Amino acid sequence: MAGLAATLPMVSSAMPILPDSHPESTFGNKLLVAEIKVYKVKVNQRGSWYFIELITDKGLSGFGEASHAFGNSSEGEKDLHAALSYFFELVKNQSPFNIEQFRQRSWNRAIQSKISGTAFSGIEQALWDLKGKALGVPVYELLGGKLRDTVKVYANINRANNDKENSGHRSVANFQRNAEEAIKNGFKAVKLAPFDEMAPLTSSPSKLKADIDYAVNCIQTIRQTIGSDIELLIDVHSHLNRDLAIETAKRLEQYNLYWFEEPVNPEKFVQETKEIKDNIKQNLAGGEAIFGVEGFAPLLKSNALSIIMPDVKHCGGLQELKNIAVIANALGSVRVAPHNPSGPVATAVSAHLCANILNFAILELAYGEVPWRAELLNPPEQFVNGNIVINDDPGFGFTLNKKLIATLI
């Protein structure tokens, strides 16, 4: 967190440390974190969701999510549990109100790897949930209050492409079907990644051209399918280079994209990302895997993206995501669209942030992965006309449906 270039405005992420005499709502004496539980929910071939529960000595629970830090490897799962155990020891027997103390004590470990950063972020989320529940207020109030009552969501239909007949291949027919279903369910924006089947950039020019032609034709078909009133977002997953990205974006101008996402890795290729942005008409989005203000600093200082996509699971948690958003707004009115192809816990967490962030654009939903997704929470997750209505209950406003989770293990 230290060492930002002098050109960046200084934003303090510190929250006031509450004295021991603080009443902490109806719980009387100071709450202490006493226990952690981790719930693994198998989703599909892409992996599992990992939900975290921190339990206090008074029996109050707070929840967070630490999914998608690795693939399906048993070694990755072992490393995640080790990281969660490490960070839990830093909050054990401590007040859940001391979030900034936890952040400062944990930061050097959190920045070591994606798994560490995701474990850290999950614990931090659960502390905010505990704090809100202890005080009897929703988390958005702790962040400064709501700027909006509803949060616009786009349906990422990539993860709905799991039928057996087309396993491993994102066919145009699948994209059409999933887009139509999302629209029938009220969503006003959809995202797809039609470049995911592309050959490596080291392939022959003719092969690359054929793969790009396929992706462009797919986008054309989906635009025709959904009509002109639905927002269309395209994720390239870094399959292109600078020149191909600019050339392809120009071909896609006629399809009126809401954004063109990560044609190259923005963290690794900052200058190339900036050059792409300066040479295309679409919004350029990216930053889904970047950790912390310092990670986003090079992109923000150079104004390399129109929209940044910090993920509350990977970027350092709620406080860090808000810090990133504030600096993005100060350095050129860059908008924030949190990356969130996640479970319902991270979606609920992200919604409270999105309600509070001044330069919020749109939030992601992994659409159609499993039919029982909404029921993992009590009350169930709900979308109205492609929006999340912000829950006004204390904390993030939910508990886990542990009975359902037990049947999925």
DRENDOLO-671421 format. One line per 5 residues: number of its first residue (from 1); their letters; for each residue x, y, z of C-alpha. Coordinates in nm, 2 decimals. Each point is the difference from the previous one (the first is absolute). Last residue first. Layout:
BEGIN
NUM) a) X,Y,Z | ...
This chain:
BEGIN
409) iltai) -2.08,-3.18,-0.08 | -0.33,0.12,-0.16 | -0.24,-0.13,0.26 | 0.18,0.17,0.28 | -0.02,0.33,-0.19
404) lkknl) -0.38,-0.02,-0.01 | -0.02,-0.04,0.38 | 0.26,0.27,0.05 | -0.21,0.26,-0.17 | 0.24,0.28,0.07
399) tfgfg) -0.11,0.32,0.18 | -0.10,0.33,-0.17 | -0.02,0.38,0.03 | 0.35,0.10,-0.08 | 0.04,0.13,0.35
394) pddni) -0.34,0.10,0.14 | -0.31,-0.01,-0.23 | -0.04,0.27,-0.26 | 0.05,-0.23,-0.30 | 0.07,0.19,-0.31
389) vingn) -0.23,-0.09,-0.29 | 0.22,-0.18,-0.25 | -0.08,0.09,-0.36 | -0.07,-0.18,-0.33 | -0.37,0.06,0.02
384) vfqep) -0.01,-0.11,0.36 | 0.27,-0.24,0.12 | -0.03,-0.21,0.32 | 0.24,-0.20,0.22 | -0.19,-0.21,0.25
379) pnlle) -0.06,0.13,0.35 | 0.18,-0.20,0.12 | 0.28,-0.08,-0.25 | 0.09,-0.32,-0.18 | -0.35,0.01,-0.15
374) arwpv) 0.10,0.24,-0.28 | 0.26,-0.24,-0.14 | -0.23,-0.30,-0.02 | -0.04,-0.01,-0.38 | 0.38,-0.01,-0.07
369) egyal) 0.22,0.20,-0.24 | -0.27,0.21,-0.16 | 0.14,0.35,0.03 | 0.33,0.09,0.16 | -0.10,0.35,0.10
364) eliaf) 0.21,0.31,-0.06 | -0.07,0.35,0.13 | -0.05,0.32,-0.19 | 0.14,0.36,-0.01 | 0.09,0.13,0.34
359) nlina) 0.18,0.33,0.02 | -0.14,0.12,0.33 | 0.04,-0.33,0.18 | -0.26,-0.06,0.28 | -0.27,-0.23,-0.15
354) clhas) 0.28,-0.18,-0.19 | 0.18,-0.08,0.32 | -0.32,-0.15,0.15 | -0.06,-0.20,-0.32 | 0.36,-0.14,0.01
349) vatav) -0.07,-0.17,0.33 | -0.32,-0.15,-0.13 | 0.17,-0.12,-0.31 | 0.29,-0.14,0.20 | -0.24,-0.21,0.20
344) pgspn) -0.21,-0.10,-0.31 | 0.29,-0.18,-0.16 | 0.24,0.16,-0.25 | 0.05,0.13,-0.35 | 0.04,0.34,0.18
339) hpavr) 0.23,0.26,-0.16 | -0.11,0.33,0.15 | -0.10,0.26,-0.26 | 0.18,0.33,0.10 | 0.00,0.32,-0.21
334) vsgla) 0.31,0.21,-0.08 | -0.07,0.36,0.07 | 0.35,0.11,-0.08 | 0.23,-0.04,0.30 | -0.24,0.09,0.28
329) naiva) -0.26,-0.26,-0.11 | 0.26,-0.28,-0.02 | 0.14,0.11,0.34 | -0.34,-0.03,0.17 | -0.07,-0.34,-0.17
324) inkle) 0.34,-0.15,0.10 | -0.07,0.11,0.37 | -0.34,-0.16,-0.02 | 0.15,-0.32,-0.13 | 0.25,0.01,0.28
319) qlggc) -0.26,0.04,0.27 | -0.22,-0.27,-0.13 | 0.26,-0.27,-0.05 | 0.36,-0.01,-0.12 | -0.03,-0.02,-0.38
314) hkvdp) -0.07,-0.37,-0.03 | -0.34,-0.08,0.15 | -0.14,0.36,-0.03 | 0.09,-0.02,-0.37 | 0.14,0.32,-0.16
309) miisl) -0.14,0.07,-0.35 | 0.12,0.33,-0.14 | -0.19,0.20,-0.26 | 0.14,0.24,-0.26 | 0.35,-0.15,0.03
304) anskl) 0.35,0.13,-0.07 | -0.03,0.33,0.18 | 0.38,-0.01,0.05 | -0.02,0.06,0.37 | -0.29,-0.24,0.03
299) lpafg) 0.16,-0.28,-0.18 | 0.33,0.03,0.20 | -0.19,0.04,0.33 | -0.22,-0.30,-0.03 | 0.24,-0.24,0.17
294) evgfi) 0.09,0.26,0.26 | -0.36,0.05,0.09 | -0.03,-0.37,0.08 | 0.01,-0.32,-0.19 | -0.07,-0.04,-0.37
289) aegga) -0.19,-0.31,-0.14 | -0.30,0.17,-0.15 | 0.18,0.31,-0.14 | -0.18,0.06,-0.32 | -0.23,0.22,-0.21
284) lnqki) 0.05,0.20,-0.32 | -0.31,0.20,-0.09 | -0.05,-0.01,-0.38 | 0.13,0.26,-0.25 | 0.35,-0.15,-0.05
279) ndkie) 0.35,0.15,-0.04 | 0.07,0.16,0.33 | -0.13,-0.30,0.19 | 0.23,-0.24,-0.19 | 0.30,0.23,0.06
274) kteqv) -0.07,0.00,0.37 | -0.03,-0.38,0.01 | 0.33,-0.02,-0.19 | 0.17,0.23,0.26 | -0.14,-0.20,0.29
269) fkepn) 0.09,-0.35,-0.13 | 0.04,-0.22,0.30 | -0.29,0.13,0.22 | -0.21,0.07,-0.31 | 0.02,-0.36,-0.14
264) vpeef) -0.10,0.05,-0.36 | -0.34,0.02,-0.16 | -0.12,0.06,0.36 | -0.36,0.10,-0.04 | -0.17,0.18,-0.29
259) wylny) -0.30,0.19,0.14 | -0.36,0.10,-0.03 | 0.03,-0.12,-0.36 | -0.18,0.18,-0.28 | 0.00,-0.28,-0.27
254) qelrk) 0.13,0.23,-0.27 | 0.32,0.06,0.19 | 0.10,-0.37,-0.01 | 0.23,0.02,-0.30 | 0.18,0.29,0.16
249) ateia) 0.04,-0.20,0.31 | 0.16,-0.28,-0.20 | 0.26,0.22,-0.16 | 0.09,0.16,0.33 | 0.03,-0.33,0.18
244) ldrnl) 0.19,-0.16,-0.28 | 0.26,0.28,0.01 | 0.04,-0.01,0.38 | 0.00,-0.37,0.05 | -0.30,-0.24,0.03
239) hshvd) -0.11,-0.29,0.23 | 0.00,0.21,0.31 | -0.33,-0.13,0.13 | -0.19,0.16,-0.28 | -0.31,0.09,0.20
234) illei) -0.28,0.16,-0.20 | -0.29,0.20,0.15 | -0.34,0.05,-0.17 | -0.26,0.23,0.15 | -0.35,-0.09,-0.10
229) dsgit) -0.21,0.26,-0.20 | 0.15,-0.08,-0.34 | -0.14,-0.35,-0.04 | 0.09,-0.31,0.19 | 0.03,-0.24,-0.29
224) qritq) 0.14,0.24,-0.25 | 0.27,0.10,0.25 | 0.06,-0.37,0.07 | 0.05,-0.07,-0.37 | 0.24,0.28,-0.05
219) icnva) 0.20,-0.10,0.31 | 0.03,-0.36,-0.14 | 0.11,0.13,-0.34 | 0.27,0.21,0.17 | 0.12,-0.31,0.20
214) ydida) 0.01,-0.22,-0.31 | 0.18,0.27,-0.20 | 0.26,0.02,0.29 | 0.05,-0.37,-0.02 | 0.04,0.00,-0.37
209) klksp) 0.24,0.29,0.01 | 0.21,-0.17,0.26 | 0.02,-0.31,-0.21 | 0.10,0.19,-0.31 | 0.27,0.20,0.19
204) sstlp) 0.16,-0.33,0.11 | 0.00,-0.08,0.37 | 0.23,0.17,0.25 | -0.29,0.20,0.13 | -0.14,-0.32,0.14
199) amedf) -0.32,-0.14,-0.16 | -0.33,0.16,0.09 | -0.28,-0.20,0.18 | -0.04,0.27,0.27 | -0.06,0.28,-0.26
194) palkv) -0.38,-0.03,0.03 | 0.00,0.13,0.36 | -0.35,0.10,0.09 | -0.17,0.28,0.19 | -0.37,0.09,0.04
189) akfgn) -0.19,0.31,0.09 | -0.37,0.08,0.07 | -0.07,-0.30,0.21 | -0.37,-0.07,0.07 | -0.02,-0.38,0.01
184) kiaee) -0.11,-0.01,-0.36 | 0.32,0.19,-0.08 | 0.22,-0.26,0.17 | -0.18,-0.28,-0.18 | 0.05,0.17,-0.34
179) anrqf) 0.37,0.05,0.08 | 0.04,-0.36,0.10 | -0.16,-0.13,-0.32 | 0.19,0.22,-0.23 | 0.34,-0.07,0.18
174) navsr) -0.08,-0.37,-0.03 | -0.08,0.02,-0.37 | 0.32,0.20,-0.06 | 0.20,-0.28,0.15 | 0.22,0.04,0.30
169) hgsne) 0.19,-0.33,-0.02 | 0.13,-0.19,0.30 | -0.31,-0.21,0.04 | -0.23,0.06,-0.29 | -0.22,-0.31,0.02
164) kdnna) 0.04,-0.03,0.37 | -0.15,0.34,0.08 | 0.23,0.23,0.19 | -0.04,0.34,-0.17 | -0.16,0.18,0.30
159) rnina) 0.35,0.12,0.11 | 0.04,0.21,-0.31 | -0.34,0.18,0.05 | 0.13,0.28,0.21 | -0.33,0.17,0.08
154) yvkvt) 0.04,0.37,0.07 | -0.11,0.16,0.32 | -0.13,0.35,0.08 | 0.00,0.07,0.38 | -0.31,0.13,0.17
149) drlkg) -0.06,0.24,0.29 | 0.27,0.25,-0.11 | 0.25,0.24,0.17 | -0.03,-0.20,0.32 | 0.19,0.08,0.32
144) glley) 0.35,0.08,0.11 | 0.18,-0.34,-0.01 | -0.15,-0.10,0.34 | -0.34,0.07,-0.14 | 0.07,-0.22,-0.30
139) vpvgl) 0.07,-0.28,0.26 | -0.36,-0.01,0.11 | -0.07,0.10,0.36 | -0.07,-0.18,0.33 | 0.33,0.09,0.16
134) akgkl) 0.11,-0.36,0.05 | -0.14,-0.10,-0.34 | 0.19,0.27,-0.18 | 0.33,-0.08,0.18 | -0.05,-0.37,-0.06
129) dwlaq) -0.06,0.05,-0.38 | 0.31,0.23,-0.02 | 0.21,-0.27,0.17 | -0.13,-0.26,-0.24 | 0.11,0.21,-0.30
124) eigsf) 0.35,0.04,0.15 | 0.03,-0.38,0.04 | -0.08,-0.05,-0.37 | 0.24,0.27,-0.11 | 0.29,-0.16,0.19
119) atgsi) -0.08,-0.34,-0.15 | -0.01,0.16,-0.35 | 0.33,0.18,0.05 | 0.17,-0.30,0.13 | -0.13,-0.21,-0.29
114) ksqia) 0.10,0.26,-0.25 | 0.35,0.01,0.15 | 0.24,0.20,0.23 | -0.21,0.31,0.03 | -0.21,-0.14,0.29
109) rnwsr) 0.30,-0.08,0.21 | 0.13,0.36,0.00 | -0.35,0.12,0.06 | -0.10,-0.20,0.30 | 0.09,0.22,0.30
104) qrfqe) -0.12,0.32,-0.18 | -0.33,-0.16,-0.12 | -0.07,-0.16,0.34 | 0.05,0.33,0.18 | -0.23,0.17,-0.26
99) infps) -0.28,-0.25,0.07 | 0.01,0.05,0.38 | -0.38,-0.03,0.04 | 0.02,-0.38,-0.01 | 0.16,0.02,0.34
94) qnkvl) 0.30,-0.23,0.05 | 0.01,-0.35,0.16 | 0.08,-0.14,-0.34 | 0.06,0.27,-0.26 | 0.36,-0.06,-0.08
89) effys) -0.03,-0.37,0.04 | -0.27,0.00,-0.26 | 0.24,0.15,-0.25 | 0.23,-0.30,0.03 | -0.28,-0.25,0.00
84) laahl) -0.15,0.16,-0.32 | 0.35,-0.02,-0.16 | 0.03,-0.37,0.08 | -0.35,-0.07,-0.12 | 0.08,0.17,-0.33
79) dkege) 0.33,-0.19,-0.04 | -0.18,-0.34,0.05 | -0.26,0.10,-0.26 | 0.28,0.09,-0.24 | 0.17,-0.33,0.06
74) ssngf) -0.33,-0.19,-0.06 | -0.01,0.16,-0.34 | -0.33,0.12,-0.14 | 0.11,0.34,-0.12 | 0.13,0.27,0.23
69) ahsae) -0.11,0.31,0.19 | -0.35,-0.04,-0.14 | -0.19,0.02,0.32 | 0.07,0.17,0.33 | -0.34,0.12,0.12
64) gfgsl) -0.11,0.18,0.32 | -0.24,-0.06,0.28 | -0.05,0.14,0.36 | -0.14,-0.21,0.29 | -0.11,0.11,0.35
59) gkdti) 0.03,-0.27,0.26 | 0.11,0.22,0.29 | 0.36,-0.13,-0.02 | 0.00,0.11,-0.36 | -0.04,-0.22,-0.31
54) leify) 0.18,0.07,-0.33 | -0.16,-0.18,-0.30 | 0.18,-0.03,-0.33 | -0.15,-0.12,-0.33 | 0.20,-0.18,-0.26
49) wsgrq) -0.16,-0.05,-0.34 | 0.12,-0.29,-0.21 | 0.17,-0.06,-0.33 | -0.04,0.05,-0.37 | -0.12,-0.35,-0.06
44) nvkvk) -0.32,0.08,0.19 | -0.12,0.16,0.33 | 0.13,-0.20,0.30 | -0.07,0.20,0.31 | 0.28,0.01,0.26
39) yvkie) -0.09,0.15,0.34 | 0.27,0.14,0.22 | -0.05,0.04,0.38 | 0.19,0.25,0.22 | -0.03,0.03,0.38
34) avllk) 0.04,0.25,0.29 | -0.01,0.35,-0.13 | -0.06,0.22,0.31 | -0.29,0.23,0.08 | 0.04,0.27,0.26
29) ngfts) -0.25,0.00,0.27 | -0.36,0.10,-0.06 | -0.12,-0.21,-0.30 | -0.30,0.23,-0.05 | 0.19,0.25,-0.21
24) ephsd) 0.38,-0.01,0.02 | 0.00,0.20,0.33 | 0.34,0.16,-0.06 | 0.19,-0.02,0.33 | 0.30,-0.18,-0.16
19) plipm) 0.06,0.30,-0.22 | -0.09,-0.01,-0.38 | 0.29,0.03,-0.24 | -0.09,0.26,-0.25 | 0.01,-0.13,-0.36
14) assvm) 0.32,0.05,-0.19 | -0.01,-0.02,-0.38 | 0.16,0.34,-0.04 | 0.01,0.13,-0.35 | 0.30,0.19,-0.13
9) pltaa) -0.04,0.13,-0.35 | 0.24,-0.17,-0.25 | 0.26,0.22,-0.16 | 0.25,-0.07,0.28 | 0.03,-0.36,-0.11
4) lgam) -0.14,-0.25,0.26 | 0.27,-0.13,0.24 | -0.22,-0.14,0.27 | -0.30,-0.23,-0.05
